Amino acid sequence: MSERRRGAERKGRRSEAIAAWYLRLHGWRVLDRRVRCARGEVDLIVRRWRTVAFVEVKWRRDMADLGQAIDAFRLRRVVGAAEALAPRYLRQGDTVRVDVLLLAPGRWPRHIVNASMA
């Protein structure tokens, strides 16, 4: 693995840790992290009451770049992975959604709820 790739991996893990902390502060319980399947990967799977959210975490150096951090292609991959993984995490009567958490240094995280519907 190249040094650049290792650096990106470290940033990704740190961003996911910050996102998990932020979500826990807002009442979510982290069920799993970095779950892969044939249809893609989900960064965080969280639960609050009867809602399970599959969360894509994106970090950029500044807020302006975050607008392009998640596009339709990436979102479709997360939705596909969520569909494949949902039976593992859902209980009868649960609702499911795909969220995006955008992070940039010196800014509060931007939580896009139900991003797959936006």
N, CA, C and O atoms as a GROMACS GRO file, in nm:
protein
  472
    1MET      N    1   0.086  -0.118   0.000
    1MET     CA    2   0.000   0.000   0.000
    1MET      C    3   0.090   0.123   0.000
    1MET      O    4   0.189   0.130   0.074
    2SER      N    5   0.056   0.220  -0.084
    2SER     CA    6   0.136   0.342  -0.095
    2SER      C    7   0.119   0.430   0.029
    2SER      O    8   0.022   0.415   0.104
    3GLU      N    9   0.214   0.520   0.049
    3GLU     CA   10   0.206   0.611   0.164
    3GLU      C   11   0.083   0.701   0.152
    3GLU      O   12   0.019   0.731   0.252
    4ARG      N   13   0.052   0.743   0.032
    4ARG     CA   14  -0.068   0.827   0.010
    4ARG      C   15  -0.194   0.751   0.051
    4ARG      O   16  -0.283   0.807   0.117
    5ARG      N   17  -0.202   0.626   0.011
    5ARG     CA   18  -0.319   0.543   0.044
    5ARG      C   19  -0.328   0.520   0.195
    5ARG      O   20  -0.437   0.524   0.252
    6ARG      N   21  -0.212   0.497   0.260
    6ARG     CA   22  -0.212   0.479   0.405
    6ARG      C   23  -0.260   0.605   0.476
    6ARG      O   24  -0.334   0.598   0.574
    7GLY      N   25  -0.218   0.721   0.425
    7GLY     CA   26  -0.264   0.848   0.483
    7GLY      C   27  -0.414   0.865   0.468
    7GLY      O   28  -0.482   0.910   0.561
    8ALA      N   29  -0.466   0.831   0.352
    8ALA     CA   30  -0.611   0.840   0.328
    8ALA      C   31  -0.685   0.743   0.420
    8ALA      O   32  -0.793   0.776   0.471
    9GLU      N   33  -0.629   0.627   0.440
    9GLU     CA   34  -0.690   0.527   0.530
    9GLU      C   35  -0.695   0.581   0.673
    9GLU      O   36  -0.797   0.568   0.740
   10ARG      N   37  -0.586   0.642   0.720
   10ARG     CA   38  -0.583   0.699   0.855
   10ARG      C   39  -0.685   0.811   0.870
   10ARG      O   40  -0.755   0.818   0.971
   11LYS      N   41  -0.694   0.898   0.770
   11LYS     CA   42  -0.794   1.007   0.774
   11LYS      C   43  -0.935   0.952   0.776
   11LYS      O   44  -1.021   1.002   0.848
   12GLY      N   45  -0.957   0.847   0.697
   12GLY     CA   46  -1.090   0.786   0.693
   12GLY      C   47  -1.128   0.727   0.828
   12GLY      O   48  -1.240   0.747   0.875
   13ARG      N   49  -1.037   0.656   0.889
   13ARG     CA   50  -1.065   0.597   1.021
   13ARG      C   51  -1.087   0.705   1.126
   13ARG      O   52  -1.177   0.694   1.209
   14ARG      N   53  -1.006   0.811   1.123
   14ARG     CA   54  -1.023   0.920   1.218
   14ARG      C   55  -1.158   0.990   1.197
   14ARG      O   56  -1.226   1.023   1.294
   15SER      N   57  -1.195   1.011   1.072
   15SER     CA   58  -1.324   1.074   1.042
   15SER      C   59  -1.440   0.988   1.090
   15SER      O   60  -1.538   1.040   1.143
   16GLU      N   61  -1.429   0.859   1.072
   16GLU     CA   62  -1.535   0.769   1.117
   16GLU      C   63  -1.544   0.767   1.269
   16GLU      O   64  -1.653   0.757   1.324
   17ALA      N   65  -1.430   0.778   1.337
   17ALA     CA   66  -1.431   0.785   1.484
   17ALA      C   67  -1.499   0.913   1.531
   17ALA      O   68  -1.576   0.911   1.626
   18ILE      N   69  -1.470   1.025   1.465
   18ILE     CA   70  -1.535   1.153   1.498
   18ILE      C   71  -1.685   1.144   1.472
   18ILE      O   72  -1.766   1.189   1.553
   19ALA      N   73  -1.721   1.085   1.358
   19ALA     CA   74  -1.863   1.071   1.324
   19ALA      C   75  -1.935   0.984   1.426
   19ALA      O   76  -2.048   1.015   1.466
   20ALA      N   77  -1.872   0.875   1.468
   20ALA     CA   78  -1.934   0.786   1.569
   20ALA      C   79  -1.953   0.862   1.699
   20ALA      O   80  -2.058   0.850   1.763
   21TRP      N   81  -1.855   0.939   1.740
   21TRP     CA   82  -1.865   1.021   1.862
   21TRP      C   83  -1.981   1.119   1.850
   21TRP      O   84  -2.062   1.132   1.942
   22TYR      N   85  -1.989   1.189   1.737
   22TYR     CA   86  -2.096   1.287   1.714
   22TYR      C   87  -2.233   1.220   1.721
   22TYR      O   88  -2.324   1.271   1.786
   23LEU      N   89  -2.248   1.106   1.656
   23LEU     CA   90  -2.376   1.036   1.656
   23LEU      C   91  -2.412   0.985   1.795
   23LEU      O   92  -2.528   0.991   1.835
   24ARG      N   93  -2.313   0.935   1.869
   24ARG     CA   94  -2.341   0.891   2.007
   24ARG      C   95  -2.390   1.007   2.092
   24ARG      O   96  -2.480   0.990   2.174
   25LEU      N   97  -2.332   1.125   2.073
   25LEU     CA   98  -2.377   1.244   2.147
   25LEU      C   99  -2.522   1.280   2.114
   25LEU      O  100  -2.590   1.346   2.193
   26HIS      N  101  -2.568   1.237   1.998
   26HIS     CA  102  -2.705   1.263   1.956
   26HIS      C  103  -2.797   1.143   1.978
   26HIS      O  104  -2.905   1.135   1.918
   27GLY      N  105  -2.754   1.051   2.062
   27GLY     CA  106  -2.843   0.943   2.103
   27GLY      C  107  -2.836   0.815   2.022
   27GLY      O  108  -2.916   0.724   2.044
   28TRP      N  109  -2.744   0.806   1.928
   28TRP     CA  110  -2.732   0.686   1.846
   28TRP      C  111  -2.637   0.587   1.911
   28TRP      O  112  -2.542   0.625   1.980
   29ARG      N  113  -2.662   0.460   1.889
   29ARG     CA  114  -2.573   0.354   1.935
   29ARG      C  115  -2.506   0.294   1.811
   29ARG      O  116  -2.574   0.257   1.716
   30VAL      N  117  -2.375   0.286   1.812
   30VAL     CA  118  -2.302   0.231   1.698
   30VAL      C  119  -2.311   0.079   1.702
   30VAL      O  120  -2.270   0.015   1.799
   31LEU      N  121  -2.367   0.022   1.596
   31LEU     CA  122  -2.380  -0.123   1.585
   31LEU      C  123  -2.259  -0.185   1.517
   31LEU      O  124  -2.216  -0.295   1.552
   32ASP      N  125  -2.205  -0.113   1.418
   32ASP     CA  126  -2.093  -0.169   1.342
   32ASP      C  127  -2.022  -0.058   1.267
   32ASP      O  128  -2.077   0.050   1.245
   33ARG      N  129  -1.898  -0.086   1.227
   33ARG     CA  130  -1.816   0.008   1.150
   33ARG      C  131  -1.754  -0.063   1.032
   33ARG      O  132  -1.720  -0.181   1.039
   34ARG      N  133  -1.740   0.010   0.924
   34ARG     CA  134  -1.672  -0.039   0.804
   34ARG      C  135  -1.716  -0.179   0.763
   34ARG      O  136  -1.635  -0.272   0.761
   35VAL      N  137  -1.842  -0.193   0.732
   35VAL     CA  138  -1.897  -0.323   0.694
   35VAL      C  139  -1.899  -0.331   0.542
   35VAL      O  140  -1.954  -0.245   0.473
   36ARG      N  141  -1.837  -0.437   0.491
   36ARG     CA  142  -1.829  -0.457   0.347
   36ARG      C  143  -1.916  -0.575   0.304
   36ARG      O  144  -1.935  -0.671   0.378
   37CYS      N  145  -1.967  -0.562   0.184
   37CYS     CA  146  -2.038  -0.674   0.122
   37CYS      C  147  -2.015  -0.662  -0.028
   37CYS      O  148  -1.945  -0.572  -0.073
   38ALA      N  149  -2.071  -0.753  -0.104
   38ALA     CA  150  -2.049  -0.754  -0.249
   38ALA      C  151  -2.098  -0.625  -0.316
   38ALA      O  152  -2.047  -0.587  -0.422
   39ARG      N  153  -2.197  -0.558  -0.257
   39ARG     CA  154  -2.256  -0.440  -0.319
   39ARG      C  155  -2.192  -0.309  -0.276
   39ARG      O  156  -2.226  -0.204  -0.329
   40GLY      N  157  -2.099  -0.314  -0.180
   40GLY     CA  158  -2.032  -0.192  -0.138
   40GLY      C  159  -1.993  -0.196   0.008
   40GLY      O  160  -1.984  -0.302   0.069
   41GLU      N  161  -1.970  -0.078   0.064
   41GLU     CA  162  -1.927  -0.066   0.203
   41GLU      C  163  -2.009   0.041   0.272
   41GLU      O  164  -2.048   0.141   0.211
   42VAL      N  165  -2.036   0.019   0.400
   42VAL     CA  166  -2.104   0.118   0.483
   42VAL      C  167  -2.007   0.156   0.594
   42VAL      O  168  -1.952   0.068   0.661
   43ASP      N  169  -1.987   0.286   0.614
   43ASP     CA  170  -1.891   0.332   0.714
   43ASP      C  171  -1.939   0.305   0.856
   43ASP      O  172  -1.865   0.251   0.938
   44LEU      N  173  -2.063   0.343   0.886
   44LEU     CA  174  -2.119   0.324   1.020
   44LEU      C  175  -2.262   0.273   1.010
   44LEU      O  176  -2.338   0.316   0.923
   45ILE      N  177  -2.297   0.182   1.098
   45ILE     CA  178  -2.436   0.139   1.112
   45ILE      C  179  -2.475   0.172   1.254
   45ILE      O  180  -2.413   0.124   1.350
   46VAL      N  181  -2.579   0.254   1.268
   46VAL     CA  182  -2.618   0.305   1.399
   46VAL      C  183  -2.767   0.283   1.423
   46VAL      O  184  -2.845   0.268   1.329
   47ARG      N  185  -2.805   0.280   1.551
   47ARG     CA  186  -2.945   0.261   1.589
   47ARG      C  187  -2.983   0.364   1.693
   47ARG      O  188  -2.906   0.394   1.784
   48ARG      N  189  -3.104   0.418   1.678
   48ARG     CA  190  -3.167   0.501   1.781
   48ARG      C  191  -3.313   0.463   1.781
   48ARG      O  192  -3.385   0.480   1.683
   49TRP      N  193  -3.355   0.411   1.894
   49TRP     CA  194  -3.491   0.359   1.911
   49TRP      C  195  -3.520   0.256   1.805
   49TRP      O  196  -3.455   0.152   1.802
   50ARG      N  197  -3.616   0.282   1.717
   50ARG     CA  198  -3.659   0.185   1.615
   50ARG      C  199  -3.606   0.220   1.476
   50ARG      O  200  -3.657   0.172   1.375
   51THR      N  201  -3.504   0.306   1.472
   51THR     CA  202  -3.447   0.346   1.344
   51THR      C  203  -3.303   0.297   1.334
   51THR      O  204  -3.223   0.317   1.425
   52VAL      N  205  -3.273   0.233   1.222
   52VAL     CA  206  -3.136   0.192   1.191
   52VAL      C  207  -3.091   0.277   1.073
   52VAL      O  208  -3.157   0.282   0.969
   53ALA      N  209  -2.976   0.344   1.090
   53ALA     CA  210  -2.922   0.428   0.983
   53ALA      C  211  -2.790   0.372   0.935
   53ALA      O  212  -2.703   0.335   1.014
   54PHE      N  213  -2.776   0.365   0.805
   54PHE     CA  214  -2.651   0.326   0.740
   54PHE      C  215  -2.586   0.459   0.699
   54PHE      O  216  -2.641   0.532   0.617
   55VAL      N  217  -2.470   0.488   0.756
   55VAL     CA  218  -2.412   0.622   0.745
   55VAL      C  219  -2.285   0.620   0.661
   55VAL      O  220  -2.192   0.543   0.687
   56GLU      N  221  -2.282   0.706   0.561
   56GLU     CA  222  -2.162   0.732   0.482
   56GLU      C  223  -2.095   0.855   0.540
   56GLU      O  224  -2.159   0.959   0.558
   57VAL      N  225  -1.966   0.844   0.572
   57VAL     CA  226  -1.891   0.954   0.631
   57VAL      C  227  -1.794   1.009   0.527
   57VAL      O  228  -1.720   0.934   0.464
   58LYS      N  229  -1.795   1.141   0.509
   58LYS     CA  230  -1.704   1.206   0.415
   58LYS      C  231  -1.630   1.319   0.486
   58LYS      O  232  -1.691   1.398   0.557
   59TRP      N  233  -1.500   1.324   0.465
   59TRP     CA  234  -1.416   1.430   0.521
   59TRP      C  235  -1.347   1.503   0.407
   59TRP      O  236  -1.296   1.440   0.313
   60ARG      N  237  -1.346   1.634   0.415
   60ARG     CA  238  -1.274   1.717   0.319
   60ARG      C  239  -1.203   1.828   0.394
   60ARG      O  240  -1.239   1.861   0.507
   61ARG      N  241  -1.103   1.886   0.331
   61ARG     CA  242  -1.026   1.992   0.396
   61ARG      C  243  -1.106   2.117   0.424
   61ARG      O  244  -1.083   2.186   0.523
   62ASP      N  245  -1.202   2.146   0.336
   62ASP     CA  246  -1.287   2.262   0.364
   62ASP      C  247  -1.430   2.232   0.324
   62ASP      O  248  -1.458   2.144   0.243
   63MET      N  249  -1.520   2.310   0.382
   63MET     CA  250  -1.664   2.287   0.363
   63MET      C  251  -1.705   2.300   0.216
   63MET      O  252  -1.798   2.232   0.172
   64ALA      N  253  -1.637   2.385   0.141
   64ALA     CA  254  -1.672   2.404   0.000
   64ALA      C  255  -1.658   2.274  -0.079
   64ALA      O  256  -1.738   2.248  -0.169
   65ASP      N  257  -1.559   2.194  -0.046
   65ASP     CA  258  -1.538   2.067  -0.117
   65ASP      C  259  -1.639   1.960  -0.078
   65ASP      O  260  -1.656   1.862  -0.151
   66LEU      N  261  -1.705   1.978   0.034
   66LEU     CA  262  -1.800   1.876   0.080
   66LEU      C  263  -1.921   1.863  -0.010
   66LEU      O  264  -1.985   1.758  -0.015
   67GLY      N  265  -1.954   1.970  -0.082
   67GLY     CA  266  -2.068   1.964  -0.173
   67GLY      C  267  -2.052   1.858  -0.280
   67GLY      O  268  -2.151   1.802  -0.328
   68GLN      N  269  -1.927   1.829  -0.318
   68GLN     CA  270  -1.900   1.728  -0.420
   68GLN      C  271  -1.854   1.596  -0.360
   68GLN      O  272  -1.818   1.504  -0.433
   69ALA      N  273  -1.853   1.585  -0.228
   69ALA     CA  274  -1.801   1.464  -0.163
   69ALA      C  275  -1.890   1.343  -0.185
   69ALA      O  276  -1.840   1.230  -0.192
   70ILE      N  277  -2.018   1.365  -0.196
   70ILE     CA  278  -2.109   1.253  -0.217
   70ILE      C  279  -2.190   1.279  -0.343
   70ILE      O  280  -2.259   1.380  -0.354
   71ASP      N  281  -2.180   1.190  -0.438
   71ASP     CA  282  -2.254   1.204  -0.563
   71ASP      C  283  -2.351   1.087  -0.577
   71ASP      O  284  -2.356   0.998  -0.491
   72ALA      N  285  -2.428   1.088  -0.683
   72ALA     CA  286  -2.531   0.986  -0.702
   72ALA      C  287  -2.471   0.845  -0.709
   72ALA      O  288  -2.528   0.750  -0.655
   73PHE      N  289  -2.356   0.831  -0.774
   73PHE     CA  290  -2.292   0.700  -0.786
   73PHE      C  291  -2.254   0.646  -0.648
   73PHE      O  292  -2.286   0.531  -0.616
   74ARG      N  293  -2.186   0.726  -0.567
   74ARG     CA  294  -2.144   0.681  -0.434
   74ARG      C  295  -2.265   0.652  -0.346
   74ARG      O  296  -2.266   0.554  -0.271
   75LEU      N  297  -2.366   0.736  -0.357
   75LEU     CA  298  -2.487   0.716  -0.276
   75LEU      C  299  -2.557   0.586  -0.316
   75LEU      O  300  -2.607   0.514  -0.229
   76ARG      N  301  -2.563   0.555  -0.445
   76ARG     CA  302  -2.624   0.430  -0.491
   76ARG      C  303  -2.550   0.309  -0.434
   76ARG      O  304  -2.612   0.208  -0.399
   77ARG      N  305  -2.417   0.318  -0.426
   77ARG     CA  306  -2.339   0.207  -0.369
   77ARG      C  307  -2.371   0.187  -0.222
   77ARG      O  308  -2.384   0.073  -0.177
   78VAL      N  309  -2.385   0.296  -0.149
   78VAL     CA  310  -2.418   0.285  -0.006
   78VAL      C  311  -2.559   0.229   0.010
   78VAL      O  312  -2.582   0.143   0.096
   79VAL      N  313  -2.651   0.277  -0.072
   79VAL     CA  314  -2.789   0.226  -0.065
   79VAL      C  315  -2.791   0.076  -0.097
   79VAL      O  316  -2.858   0.000  -0.029
   80GLY      N  317  -2.718   0.034  -0.200
   80GLY     CA  318  -2.712  -0.108  -0.234
   80GLY      C  319  -2.655  -0.191  -0.121
   80GLY      O  320  -2.707  -0.298  -0.090
   81ALA      N  321  -2.547  -0.142  -0.060
   81ALA     CA  322  -2.488  -0.213   0.053
   81ALA      C  323  -2.586  -0.218   0.170
   81ALA      O  324  -2.598  -0.321   0.237
   82ALA      N  325  -2.656  -0.107   0.195
   82ALA     CA  326  -2.754  -0.104   0.305
   82ALA      C  327  -2.865  -0.206   0.281
   82ALA      O  328  -2.907  -0.274   0.374
   83GLU      N  329  -2.912  -0.216   0.157
   83GLU     CA  330  -3.016  -0.313   0.126
   83GLU      C  331  -2.967  -0.455   0.151
   83GLU      O  332  -3.042  -0.538   0.204
   84ALA      N  333  -2.843  -0.483   0.115
   84ALA     CA  334  -2.788  -0.617   0.134
   84ALA      C  335  -2.763  -0.647   0.282
   84ALA      O  336  -2.780  -0.761   0.326
   85LEU      N  337  -2.724  -0.546   0.358
   85LEU     CA  338  -2.687  -0.566   0.498
   85LEU      C  339  -2.804  -0.553   0.596
   85LEU      O  340  -2.796  -0.600   0.709
   86ALA      N  341  -2.912  -0.490   0.554
   86ALA     CA  342  -3.024  -0.460   0.644
   86ALA      C  343  -3.075  -0.582   0.720
   86ALA      O  344  -3.099  -0.570   0.840
   87PRO      N  345  -3.093  -0.697   0.658
   87PRO     CA  346  -3.146  -0.811   0.734
   87PRO      C  347  -3.061  -0.848   0.856
   87PRO      O  348  -3.113  -0.904   0.952
   88ARG      N  349  -2.933  -0.817   0.852
   88ARG     CA  350  -2.844  -0.846   0.965
   88ARG      C  351  -2.871  -0.758   1.087
   88ARG      O  352  -2.846  -0.799   1.200
   89TYR      N  353  -2.923  -0.637   1.064
   89TYR     CA  354  -2.932  -0.538   1.170
   89TYR      C  355  -3.074  -0.498   1.208
   89TYR      O  356  -3.097  -0.444   1.316
   90LEU      N  357  -3.169  -0.523   1.120
   90LEU     CA  358  -3.306  -0.479   1.145
   90LEU      C  359  -3.382  -0.580   1.229
   90LEU      O  360  -3.362  -0.701   1.219
   91ARG      N  361  -3.471  -0.527   1.312
   91ARG     CA  362  -3.567  -0.607   1.387
   91ARG      C  363  -3.706  -0.576   1.332
   91ARG      O  364  -3.726  -0.477   1.263
   92GLN      N  365  -3.798  -0.661   1.364
   92GLN     CA  366  -3.937  -0.638   1.320
   92GLN      C  367  -3.983  -0.500   1.363
   92GLN      O  368  -3.966  -0.462   1.479
   93GLY      N  369  -4.040  -0.423   1.271
   93GLY     CA  370  -4.094  -0.291   1.302
   93GLY      C  371  -3.994  -0.177   1.291
   93GLY      O  372  -4.032  -0.061   1.308
   94ASP      N  373  -3.868  -0.207   1.263
   94ASP     CA  374  -3.767  -0.100   1.250
   94ASP      C  375  -3.785  -0.026   1.118
   94ASP      O  376  -3.833  -0.080   1.019
   95THR      N  377  -3.744   0.100   1.121
   95THR     CA  378  -3.733   0.176   0.997
   95THR      C  379  -3.585   0.185   0.962
   95THR      O  380  -3.499   0.176   1.049
   96VAL      N  381  -3.559   0.202   0.836
   96VAL     CA  382  -3.420   0.207   0.790
   96VAL      C  383  -3.401   0.331   0.703
   96VAL      O  384  -3.493   0.373   0.633
   97ARG      N  385  -3.282   0.387   0.708
   97ARG     CA  386  -3.252   0.501   0.623
   97ARG      C  387  -3.102   0.505   0.597
   97ARG      O  388  -3.023   0.440   0.665
   98VAL      N  389  -3.065   0.583   0.496
   98VAL     CA  390  -2.924   0.606   0.463
   98VAL      C  391  -2.896   0.754   0.488
   98VAL      O  392  -2.960   0.841   0.430
   99ASP      N  393  -2.799   0.780   0.576
   99ASP     CA  394  -2.760   0.916   0.610
   99ASP      C  395  -2.618   0.942   0.561
   99ASP      O  396  -2.543   0.849   0.532
  100VAL      N  397  -2.584   1.069   0.552
  100VAL     CA  398  -2.447   1.110   0.518
  100VAL      C  399  -2.402   1.208   0.624
  100VAL      O  400  -2.477   1.297   0.664
  101LEU      N  401  -2.280   1.191   0.671
  101LEU     CA  402  -2.222   1.284   0.768
  101LEU      C  403  -2.099   1.346   0.704
  101LEU      O  404  -2.003   1.276   0.672
  102LEU      N  405  -2.103   1.478   0.686
  102LEU     CA  406  -1.994   1.551   0.620
  102LEU      C  407  -1.910   1.622   0.726
  102LEU      O  408  -1.963   1.692   0.812
  103LEU      N  409  -1.778   1.603   0.719
  103LEU     CA  410  -1.687   1.659   0.817
  103LEU      C  411  -1.580   1.746   0.750
  103LEU      O  412  -1.531   1.713   0.642
  104ALA      N  413  -1.547   1.857   0.815
  104ALA     CA  414  -1.438   1.943   0.772
  104ALA      C  415  -1.376   2.004   0.897
  104ALA      O  416  -1.447   2.029   0.994
  105PRO      N  417  -1.244   2.028   0.897
  105PRO     CA  418  -1.179   2.083   1.015
  105PRO      C  419  -1.240   2.218   1.056
  105PRO      O  420  -1.268   2.303   0.972
  106GLY      N  421  -1.259   2.234   1.187
  106GLY     CA  422  -1.308   2.361   1.239
  106GLY      C  423  -1.456   2.386   1.216
  106GLY      O  424  -1.504   2.497   1.241
  107ARG      N  425  -1.529   2.287   1.170
  107ARG     CA  426  -1.673   2.300   1.144
  107ARG      C  427  -1.749   2.191   1.217
  107ARG      O  428  -1.697   2.082   1.239
  108TRP      N  429  -1.873   2.222   1.254
  108TRP     CA  430  -1.959   2.118   1.309
  108TRP      C  431  -1.995   2.023   1.196
  108TRP      O  432  -2.010   2.065   1.082
  109PRO      N  433  -2.010   1.895   1.227
  109PRO     CA  434  -2.050   1.800   1.123
  109PRO      C  435  -2.186   1.839   1.063
  109PRO      O  436  -2.274   1.890   1.133
  110ARG      N  437  -2.202   1.814   0.936
  110ARG     CA  438  -2.330   1.834   0.867
  110ARG      C  439  -2.392   1.696   0.847
  110ARG      O  440  -2.338   1.613   0.775
  111HIS      N  441  -2.505   1.673   0.911
  111HIS     CA  442  -2.573   1.544   0.906
  111HIS      C  443  -2.690   1.555   0.808
  111HIS      O  444  -2.786   1.628   0.831
  112ILE      N  445  -2.679   1.481   0.698
  112ILE     CA  446  -2.785   1.476   0.599
  112ILE      C  447  -2.868   1.351   0.627
  112ILE      O  448  -2.823   1.239   0.606
  113VAL      N  449  -2.988   1.373   0.675
  113VAL     CA  450  -3.077   1.264   0.714
  113VAL      C  451  -3.151   1.214   0.591
  113VAL      O  452  -3.200   1.293   0.510
  114ASN      N  453  -3.159   1.082   0.576
  114ASN     CA  454  -3.230   1.020   0.466
  114ASN      C  455  -3.178   1.071   0.332
  114ASN      O  456  -3.257   1.110   0.246
  115ALA      N  457  -3.049   1.070   0.316
  115ALA     CA  458  -2.985   1.125   0.195
  115ALA      C  459  -3.028   1.053   0.069
  115ALA      O  460  -3.028   1.112  -0.039
  116SER      N  461  -3.066   0.927   0.081
  116SER     CA  462  -3.107   0.852  -0.038
  116SER      C  463  -3.240   0.904  -0.092
  116SER      O  464  -3.276   0.874  -0.206
  117MET      N  465  -3.313   0.980  -0.013
  117MET     CA  466  -3.442   1.036  -0.057
  117MET      C  467  -3.426   1.180  -0.106
  117MET      O  468  -3.517   1.235  -0.168
  118ALA      N  469  -3.309   1.240  -0.079
  118ALA     CA  470  -3.288   1.382  -0.114
  118ALA      C  471  -3.270   1.401  -0.262
  118ALA      O  472  -3.252   1.514  -0.308
   0.00000   0.00000   0.00000
